[in-house]
Amino acid sequence: MIETGLRLLYIALLSGLSIYGLLGLVTFVYYWRHRDDDLPAPAPAADPPAVTVQLPIYNERLVVPRLLRAAAALDYPPDRLQIQVIDDSDDDTADLAADLVAAYRRDGLDMVHVRRANRHGFKAGALAEALRASTGELVAIFDADFQPAPDFLRQTVPHFAADAGLGVIQTRWGHLNADASMLTGAQAIGIDKQFAVEQLVRDRAALFPKFNGTAGVWRRACIEDVGGWQADTVCEDLCLSTRAALRGWRFRFLRDVVAPAELPASISAFKNQQARWARGSLQCLLKFGRLILTDRSQRWQARGYALISMAAYANHLLLLLLLALVVPLVALDLRFSAGFSLYAIAGVGQPALFLLSQRTLYPDWRRRLRYLPTLLLVAVGLAPSNSRAVIGALSGGRFTFVRTPKGDALDPGRRYRLPFDWIVAVEILFALYAGIGVAFAAHHGNAGALFFLLTCVLGLGYVAVLSLRDALPQSIKEN
């Protein structure tokens, strides 16, 4: 009876993980169908609309000068351009930003420094408050680590004049420091997959497209029509774009417009970023799941794609549960039929998209594949921190928006250091637990389980070691 229960649980967990893998295969097919679907660039409007550029920052002393310099260099009629530096900082970033804004204003640029008395609503709250003081018909948003090219607005704004129902444009994220380390190289591949493949598919195949929080342009009327920025999730971008899609506003992804950004250089910053995305995605699933499922204006393929994508981070929790189960299965030498090898087909879905994104974007794509093993190990190693975020979302507990420190590409020796996170102890314990499983698998000659368990040992151990290294007192402490 116990053996039967263990087998059924194993099948359930493996099936759950396979859904995300199959989504990768579906994405691959859609990409192949739509890879050559190009969007013609509209002619520039004779009377260009007013644009507000919003720059939300919080404790960004290392990147603020670079950010404001890029914003000031945007090629757009000065009398139609407003730049808002939306500053919630509680360190010396606020004084630095104020001085820079004053200097640009003296040069004739309409740049304003927006301060709040508190951080209520975090980024969503800051954007909502600044929107009330904005003057633009369109609103472009850039996080502190982004570097839009001077012609960014020239390439994006004309699309709105050509389509009155267009609510938002998302551009492709580039990378300022992809080759700085194996970790940043691995992240670059993950970001490339999302933008070069998944975002293109979401747009061209009308599969519930989404905004990624930065390097995009909104029609202000769209933001206001769907209820504005809301702070009940930590993925305010996914929340807003989901409401826009449900209201029938159109989305456009411009793959040839690239806004370079800085990738987190430390594993602690990357874990915080991923955990925030994990929690926010599940929060949005809980908030909008029923509405998406019953939205008859969307094809069932689009609804299914949206729901599975929002639930994707739950795979980290399923992975830990599978690891917890596999070790006793291996210890008892319980084997499964050869038919279970069919699950491996689903397993190639996501890695295939990683390869596709590199081949699509870079002439030297083979060289970039040296980062792929690190990406796969980190994906496993993030399971404890992302699982904690998923459980937090499902439990509905209180949350705090934890920023991703930036500036490592400018001055690695002075980067912000996040407080030590004891989740590293969980990573080490799971790595040791998987190591016990490796011993059992080797003893019983179970090659299939041995590969899975070794991957868990290496992935969890790698992330734990990097996390402990980050704890060394060599950086500016985060406020």
C-alpha positions in Angstrom: 0.0 0.0 0.0 2.8 2.4 0.9 4.7 1.5 -2.2 1.6 2.2 -4.4 1.1 5.6 -2.7 4.8 6.5 -3.3 4.5 5.5 -7.0 1.3 7.5 -7.5 2.8 10.6 -5.8 5.9 10.3 -8.0 3.7 10.2 -11.1 1.8 13.2 -10.0 4.9 15.3 -9.3 6.6 14.3 -12.6 3.4 15.0 -14.5 3.2 18.5 -12.9 6.8 19.3 -13.9 6.2 18.0 -17.4 3.4 20.5 -18.1 6.0 23.4 -18.1 8.3 21.3 -20.3 5.4 20.8 -22.8 4.7 24.5 -22.7 8.3 24.9 -24.0 7.6 22.6 -26.9 4.4 24.5 -27.7 6.3 27.8 -27.6 8.9 26.3 -30.0 6.1 25.4 -32.5 4.5 28.8 -32.3 7.8 30.5 -32.7 8.5 28.6 -35.9 5.2 29.6 -37.3 5.6 33.3 -36.4 9.3 33.9 -36.5 9.1 35.9 -39.7 6.1 38.0 -38.8 7.4 41.5 -39.0 5.6 44.7 -37.8 6.1 47.5 -40.3 7.4 50.7 -38.7 4.9 53.5 -38.9 6.0 56.9 -40.2 6.8 59.5 -37.6 3.7 61.6 -36.6 3.7 65.2 -37.8 2.5 66.2 -34.4 4.2 63.9 -31.9 2.4 63.2 -28.7 3.6 64.4 -25.3 5.7 61.7 -23.5 6.5 61.3 -19.8 9.6 59.2 -19.0 9.3 57.7 -15.6 12.5 56.5 -13.8 11.6 54.8 -10.5 14.6 54.5 -8.2 15.3 53.4 -4.7 18.8 53.6 -3.2 20.6 53.6 -6.6 23.6 55.9 -5.9 25.9 53.9 -8.3 23.6 54.0 -11.3 21.6 57.3 -11.0 24.1 59.4 -13.0 24.2 56.9 -15.8 20.4 56.6 -15.9 19.7 60.3 -15.9 22.3 60.8 -18.6 20.6 58.3 -20.8 17.2 59.8 -20.2 18.5 63.3 -21.0 19.9 62.1 -24.3 16.6 60.8 -25.6 15.9 62.3 -29.0 12.5 63.8 -28.8 11.0 67.3 -29.1 11.9 69.0 -25.7 8.6 70.7 -25.5 6.8 67.3 -25.7 9.1 65.5 -23.2 8.9 65.3 -19.4 11.2 63.2 -17.3 10.2 62.1 -13.8 12.9 60.8 -11.4 10.6 58.9 -9.0 12.8 58.6 -6.0 11.9 56.6 -2.9 15.5 56.5 -1.6 16.3 56.7 2.0 20.1 57.0 1.6 22.3 59.6 -0.1 20.9 58.7 -3.5 18.1 61.3 -2.9 20.6 64.2 -2.5 22.6 63.0 -5.5 19.5 62.7 -7.7 18.3 66.1 -6.6 21.6 67.7 -7.6 21.6 66.0 -11.0 18.0 66.9 -11.7 18.7 70.6 -10.8 21.6 70.6 -13.2 19.5 69.2 -16.1 16.8 71.7 -15.4 19.3 74.5 -15.7 20.1 73.1 -19.1 16.5 73.5 -20.1 15.3 69.9 -19.7 11.8 69.3 -18.2 13.1 66.9 -15.5 11.4 66.7 -12.1 12.4 65.0 -8.9 9.4 63.2 -7.4 9.7 62.4 -3.7 7.1 60.7 -1.3 6.8 60.8 2.5 6.7 57.0 2.6 7.1 53.9 0.4 3.4 52.9 0.5 2.8 50.5 -2.3 6.5 50.3 -3.2 7.1 50.7 -6.9 3.4 50.5 -7.9 2.6 53.2 -5.4 5.4 55.4 -6.6 4.4 55.1 -10.2 0.7 55.8 -9.4 1.5 58.9 -7.4 3.9 60.2 -10.1 1.3 59.5 -12.9 -1.0 62.1 -11.3 1.7 64.8 -11.9 2.7 63.6 -15.3 1.9 65.5 -18.5 2.4 62.9 -21.2 -0.2 61.1 -23.3 2.3 58.2 -23.4 4.4 57.0 -20.4 7.8 55.3 -20.9 9.3 53.4 -17.9 12.9 52.5 -17.3 14.3 50.9 -14.2 17.5 52.3 -12.8 19.9 49.9 -14.5 18.5 50.4 -18.0 20.2 52.4 -20.8 17.8 53.2 -23.6 19.3 54.4 -26.8 18.7 58.0 -27.8 16.3 56.9 -30.6 14.2 54.7 -28.3 11.1 57.0 -28.3 11.5 57.7 -32.1 11.2 53.9 -32.6 8.3 53.2 -30.3 6.0 56.3 -30.1 4.8 56.2 -33.8 3.2 52.8 -33.3 0.6 54.4 -30.9 -0.5 56.9 -33.5 -1.0 54.1 -36.0 -3.2 52.0 -33.7 -5.7 53.7 -31.3 -6.3 50.4 -29.5 -2.6 49.9 -28.7 -2.1 50.0 -24.9 1.5 49.1 -24.4 4.7 48.4 -26.2 7.4 46.2 -24.8 11.0 46.2 -26.2 13.7 43.6 -25.8 16.1 43.7 -22.9 19.8 43.7 -23.7 22.7 43.2 -21.4 25.5 45.5 -20.2 27.5 42.8 -18.3 26.6 39.4 -19.8 30.2 38.3 -20.0 31.2 39.5 -16.5 30.9 36.0 -14.9 29.4 32.6 -15.4 26.4 33.8 -13.4 25.6 36.8 -15.5 26.2 34.8 -18.7 23.7 32.3 -17.5 21.1 35.0 -16.7 21.6 36.5 -20.1 20.5 33.2 -21.7 17.4 33.1 -19.5 16.5 36.7 -20.4 17.1 36.1 -24.1 14.8 33.1 -24.1 12.0 35.2 -22.5 12.3 38.1 -24.9 13.7 36.7 -28.2 11.3 33.7 -28.1 8.5 33.8 -25.6 7.6 37.5 -25.9 7.6 37.3 -29.7 5.2 34.3 -29.5 2.9 35.9 -26.9 2.6 38.9 -29.2 2.5 37.4 -32.7 0.3 34.5 -31.7 -1.9 36.5 -29.4 -1.1 34.4 -26.4 -2.0 36.8 -23.6 1.1 39.1 -24.0 2.5 40.9 -20.9 4.6 43.9 -19.9 7.9 43.2 -18.1 8.0 46.3 -15.9 10.6 48.3 -17.7 11.9 49.3 -21.2 8.3 49.8 -22.4 5.8 52.5 -23.2 2.2 52.7 -22.0 -0.7 54.7 -23.3 -1.8 56.7 -20.3 -5.5 56.2 -21.2 -4.9 52.5 -21.0 -3.4 52.6 -17.5 -6.3 54.7 -16.3 -8.9 52.6 -18.1 -7.9 49.4 -16.3 -7.7 50.9 -12.8 -4.1 52.2 -12.6 -1.2 50.8 -10.8 -2.1 48.4 -8.0 0.1 47.4 -5.1 -1.5 44.1 -3.9 1.1 42.0 -5.7 4.9 42.4 -6.1 4.6 42.0 -9.9 2.7 45.3 -10.6 3.8 45.0 -14.2 2.1 41.6 -14.8 -0.9 42.8 -12.8 -1.4 45.9 -15.0 -0.8 44.2 -18.3 -3.2 41.3 -17.4 -5.9 43.8 -16.6 -5.2 45.6 -19.9 -5.5 42.3 -21.8 -8.7 41.4 -20.1 -10.1 44.8 -21.1 -9.2 44.3 -24.8 -6.2 46.6 -25.1 -3.6 45.5 -27.6 0.1 44.8 -26.9 3.1 45.1 -29.2 6.5 43.6 -28.8 9.4 45.2 -30.8 12.2 42.7 -30.9 14.5 44.9 -32.8 14.4 47.8 -30.3 16.8 46.8 -27.5 17.3 48.5 -24.2 20.5 47.2 -22.5 20.4 46.6 -18.7 22.6 45.4 -16.0 22.3 41.7 -14.8 22.5 41.0 -11.1 26.2 40.2 -10.4 25.6 38.4 -7.1 23.6 35.3 -6.5 21.9 37.0 -3.5 20.6 39.8 -5.7 19.5 37.3 -8.4 17.7 35.1 -5.8 15.8 38.1 -4.5 14.8 39.1 -8.0 13.6 35.6 -8.9 11.8 35.2 -5.6 10.0 38.4 -6.2 9.0 37.4 -9.7 7.9 34.0 -8.3 5.7 35.4 -5.6 4.2 38.1 -7.9 3.4 35.6 -10.7 1.5 33.3 -8.2 -0.2 36.3 -6.7 -1.4 37.3 -10.2 -2.5 33.8 -10.8 -4.7 33.8 -7.7 -6.0 37.3 -8.5 -6.8 36.8 -12.2 -7.0 33.0 -12.7 -10.8 32.8 -12.7 -11.1 35.9 -14.9 -8.6 34.5 -17.4 -10.2 31.1 -17.5 -13.7 32.5 -18.2 -12.7 35.3 -20.6 -14.4 34.2 -23.8 -12.9 37.0 -25.8 -9.6 35.1 -25.6 -8.9 31.8 -27.4 -8.5 28.8 -25.1 -4.9 28.5 -26.2 -4.2 32.0 -25.0 -6.0 31.4 -21.7 -4.1 28.2 -21.1 -0.8 29.7 -22.0 -1.3 32.6 -19.6 -2.4 30.4 -16.7 0.5 27.9 -17.1 3.0 30.7 -17.5 1.8 32.4 -14.3 2.1 29.1 -12.4 5.6 28.3 -13.8 7.5 29.2 -10.7 5.6 26.5 -8.8 7.8 24.0 -10.6 10.5 24.9 -8.0 8.3 23.6 -5.2 7.4 20.5 -7.2 11.1 19.9 -7.8 11.9 20.0 -4.1 9.0 17.6 -3.4 10.2 15.3 -6.1 13.7 15.3 -4.6 12.3 14.5 -1.2 10.4 11.6 -2.7 13.1 10.2 -5.0 15.6 9.5 -2.2 13.3 7.0 -0.3 12.3 5.5 -3.7 15.9 4.9 -4.6 16.7 3.6 -1.1 13.9 1.0 -1.4 15.1 0.3 -5.0 11.6 0.9 -6.4 11.9 1.0 -10.2 9.5 2.3 -12.9 8.7 0.9 -16.3 10.6 2.0 -19.4 7.5 4.0 -20.5 8.4 6.7 -18.0 11.2 7.7 -20.3 8.5 9.5 -22.3 8.6 12.2 -19.7 12.1 13.1 -21.0 10.5 14.4 -24.1 8.9 17.2 -22.1 12.2 17.8 -20.4 13.8 19.1 -23.6 11.1 21.8 -24.1 12.7 24.6 -22.1 16.4 23.9 -22.9 15.4 23.9 -26.6 14.2 27.5 -26.2 17.5 28.5 -24.6 19.3 27.2 -27.6 16.9 28.8 -30.0 17.2 32.2 -28.4 21.0 32.2 -28.7 21.0 31.0 -32.3 18.5 33.6 -33.2 20.2 36.6 -31.6 24.0 36.1 -31.9 26.4 35.1 -34.7 28.7 33.6 -32.0 25.9 31.7 -30.4 27.9 28.6 -29.9 30.4 30.5 -27.7 27.6 31.7 -25.5 26.4 28.1 -24.8 29.3 27.8 -22.4 27.0 29.5 -19.9 24.2 27.0 -20.3 25.4 24.4 -17.7 25.6 27.2 -15.1 22.0 28.3 -16.0 20.7 24.7 -15.5 22.5 24.4 -12.2 21.3 27.7 -10.9 17.7 26.9 -12.0 17.9 23.9 -9.6 19.7 25.8 -6.9 17.0 28.5 -6.8 14.4 25.9 -5.8 14.4 26.6 -2.0 14.2 30.4 -2.2 11.6 30.4 -5.0 9.6 27.7 -3.2 9.5 29.9 -0.1 8.2 32.7 -2.3 5.5 30.4 -3.9 4.4 29.2 -0.4 4.2 32.9 0.7 2.0 33.8 -2.3 -0.3 30.8 -1.8 -0.6 31.5 1.9 -1.5 35.1 1.3 0.9 36.4 3.9 2.2 40.0 4.1 5.1 40.9 1.8 7.8 43.5 1.3 9.1 44.6 -2.1 12.8 43.7 -2.0 14.8 45.6 -4.6 17.5 44.1 -6.8 20.7 46.1 -6.0 22.4 47.6 -9.1 25.7 49.1 -10.0 28.0 46.1 -10.0 28.9 46.6 -13.6 30.2 50.1 -12.7 32.0 49.4 -9.4 32.0 45.8 -8.3 33.9 46.7 -5.2 31.2 49.1 -3.9 28.1 47.1 -4.6 25.2 47.1 -2.3 25.1 43.9 -0.1 21.8 42.4 0.9 21.3 41.0 4.4 22.3 37.4 4.8 19.4 35.1 4.0 19.2 31.9 6.1 17.6 30.1 3.2 21.2 29.0 2.4 20.9 26.5 5.3 17.9 24.9 3.5 20.0 24.8 0.3 22.8 23.0 2.1 20.5 20.5 3.8 18.8 19.6 0.5 22.2 19.3 -1.2 23.3 16.9 1.6 20.0 15.0 1.3 20.4 14.6 -2.4 24.0 13.4 -1.8 22.6 10.6 0.4 20.3 9.7 -2.6 23.4 9.6 -4.8 24.9 7.0 -2.6 21.8 4.8 -2.7 21.5 5.2 -6.5 25.1 4.3 -7.0 24.7 1.2 -4.7 21.6 0.0 -6.6 22.9 0.9 -10.1 20.0 3.3 -10.7 21.5 5.5 -13.5 18.3 7.5 -14.2 17.9 8.6 -10.5 21.7 9.1 -10.2 21.7 11.8 -12.9 18.8 13.7 -11.3 20.3 13.5 -7.8 23.7 14.6 -8.9 22.2 17.6 -10.7 20.4 18.5 -7.4 23.7 18.1 -5.4 25.6 20.3 -7.8 22.9 22.9 -8.3 21.9 23.4 -4.7 25.6 23.2 -3.6 26.6 25.8 -6.2 24.0 28.3 -5.2 24.8 27.7 -1.5 28.5 28.3 -2.0 27.9 31.5 -4.0 25.4 32.7 -1.3 28.0 32.2 1.4 30.6 34.0 -0.6 28.2 37.0 -0.9 28.0 37.1 2.9 31.6 38.1 3.2 31.9 41.8 4.4 33.2 43.4 1.2 30.3 45.5 0.0 28.2 48.5 0.9 25.4 47.2 3.2 21.9 47.5 1.8 19.5 49.8 3.6 
